[in-house]
Amino acid sequence: SVLYAFAVIDVIMFLKDKVEPCKILVKLGDMSFGIYFIHVFYNTIYNKLFSILGLQINNLMVMQVIQFLVVLCLSFFTVLLVKKYLSRLSKLVLGV
């Protein structure tokens, strides 16, 4: 498994200069620290809302993918708004 990891890293390093980076992934990477801070809040809200509304999804994988996407989008846009409207405080508040 270590050999496999080194092979993947080697391929990524080889392709790094040859492939144009995806802009949304670069933006996501730039905001990852702020997303890390805020995602727990949205995760808790999501779980509480699901339990209050009594929503049940029988497929665990589908439920986790939906939760991941909802929490990621809300966290991403929160960090984006904080950076835009609280630019001076964004470094202090979210580290971005």
N, C-alpha and C positions, 0 to 999 in steps of 0.2 A: 504494500500500500504506500510505503514511503517512495518507492521507485515510481509508482503511478503519479503521485503528487508532484514529484520533480519533473516528470514528463509533461504534465499539464502546465506547470509553471513555465517550462521551457517553450512550449507552444505559444503560450500567451506572450512571453517576452519576444518571441520571434515575430508574431503577428502585430505586436503593439505599434510598430511604425508603419505597417502596411495597410492597416484598416482604420478608417475614420471612426472615432469614438461616437457612440450614440449620445446625443445631447441630453436626453432625459436622464440617462444613467449617470452622466457627469454631474448634472444638477442634483440628482439624488445623492450622489457621493459627497457633494459639497455640503448638503444639508443633513447628512446622516447623523451627526452629533446632536443636532437639535431634534431630529426625529426620534432618536434614542431617548431623549429626555421627556418628550411629550407623549410618546406612544402608550405609556402605561395609563395615562389619564383617559385616553380614548378607548383603550381596551376595557377598562373598568366600566365606562359609560355604556359601551356596546353590550357587555355581559349583563349589566343591570337592566338595560332596555329590553333585551331578549327575554329575561326572566319576568319582568313586569308585564310585557305584552303576551307572554306565554307562547312565544314562537318556538316551534320545534322543527328541526331539520333532521331527518332520520339518517342521512348520509354524513358521517363525521368529516370526511375529507372535503366535501362540498362546503360544509359549514365553516371549516377552518380556512379554506381559500377565500370565501366571502368575507370572513372576519379580517383576514390578512389584508385584503384589498381595501376594505372600508377604513380600517385603522391607518394603513399606510397613506391613503389619499387624504384623510383628515389631518394627519400629522404633517404631511408634506405641505398642504395648503396653509396650515397654521404657521409653520416656520416661514413660508413664503410671505405671508401677511405681516408677521412680526419683523422680518427683514425689511419689508417695504415701508411700513409705517412707524416702526420703532428702530430705525437704522442705528442710532447711537446706542440704544440699550440692548440691541439684539445680541451683541457679543457678551454682554453681562448676563442676560436672561437665558439665552439658549446656546451660547458658545459659537454662534455663527456670524 
